[in-house]
Amino acid sequence: MDEIPEPANLRFLRRLVTVLTAVMIIGLVTVIGLLVQRLRLPSVPVPEALALPDGTEIHAVTQGPGWWAVVTGDGRILLYDGAGTFHQEIVVTLPQTAEE
């Protein structure tokens, strides 16, 4: 059987689809890479050992200039200096609502 030669327009279209597929794959990888880089959480140097009381459940940690604050599950805020030494405890009390 004789092979029918491929028309020039079809060859051009096949190459165009291949190039566009490659460009889309490269673009998708670039967008994903940029999102991962942009959304990566900044690393904050946490003191090696914050002197937390036994059984403390940590809900949040925040850093200020030269101090740390740890919010606990039992409604306390523990304040530490930049080296991790305990300085102050603040008890948070919220008003009771009618539903409780």
C-alpha positions in Angstrom: 0.0 0.0 0.0 1.2 3.5 -0.8 1.2 5.9 2.1 -0.7 9.1 1.5 1.5 12.1 2.2 0.4 14.2 5.1 -1.0 17.5 4.1 1.0 20.6 5.1 -1.9 22.1 7.0 -2.3 18.9 9.1 1.4 18.8 9.8 1.4 22.4 10.9 -1.7 21.8 13.1 -0.1 18.8 14.8 3.1 20.7 15.6 1.1 23.7 16.8 -0.9 21.5 19.2 2.3 19.8 20.5 4.0 23.2 21.1 0.8 24.6 22.8 0.6 21.5 25.0 4.3 22.0 26.1 3.7 25.7 26.8 0.6 24.9 28.9 2.5 22.3 30.9 5.4 24.7 31.5 3.0 27.4 32.5 1.1 25.2 34.9 4.3 24.0 36.6 5.4 27.7 36.8 2.1 28.8 38.4 2.1 26.0 40.9 5.7 26.7 41.8 5.0 30.4 42.3 1.9 29.6 44.4 3.9 27.3 46.6 6.7 29.8 47.0 4.2 32.7 47.7 2.0 30.7 50.2 4.9 29.1 52.1 4.7 30.2 55.7 7.6 32.3 56.9 9.8 30.5 59.4 10.0 32.3 62.7 12.8 31.3 65.1 11.0 30.0 68.2 13.0 29.7 71.4 14.1 26.2 72.0 12.2 25.8 75.3 9.3 27.9 76.4 8.7 27.1 80.1 5.1 26.0 79.6 3.2 24.7 82.6 2.5 20.9 82.6 -0.7 19.9 80.7 -0.9 23.2 78.8 -2.8 23.0 75.5 -1.5 25.6 73.1 -4.1 27.2 70.8 -1.9 30.0 69.3 1.6 31.5 69.5 2.5 35.0 68.5 5.7 37.1 68.5 6.3 40.7 69.1 9.5 42.7 69.3 11.4 41.0 72.1 8.5 38.9 73.4 6.3 35.8 72.8 2.7 35.2 73.8 1.1 31.7 74.1 -2.7 31.4 74.2 -3.7 28.3 76.1 -6.9 26.2 75.9 -8.0 27.2 79.4 -8.2 30.9 78.7 -4.8 32.2 79.6 -2.2 34.2 77.8 1.4 33.4 78.8 4.0 36.1 78.1 7.7 35.3 77.6 10.8 37.3 76.8 12.8 36.8 73.6 14.9 34.1 75.2 11.8 32.1 76.3 11.7 33.0 80.0 8.2 33.3 81.5 7.2 36.8 82.7 3.5 37.2 83.0 0.2 35.4 82.9 -3.1 37.0 81.8 -6.3 35.3 82.5 -9.0 35.9 79.9 -12.6 35.9 81.1 -15.4 36.4 78.7 -18.9 37.5 79.8 -21.5 34.7 79.9 -24.1 34.8 77.2 -27.8 34.1 77.6 -27.4 30.8 75.7 -25.0 29.3 78.3 
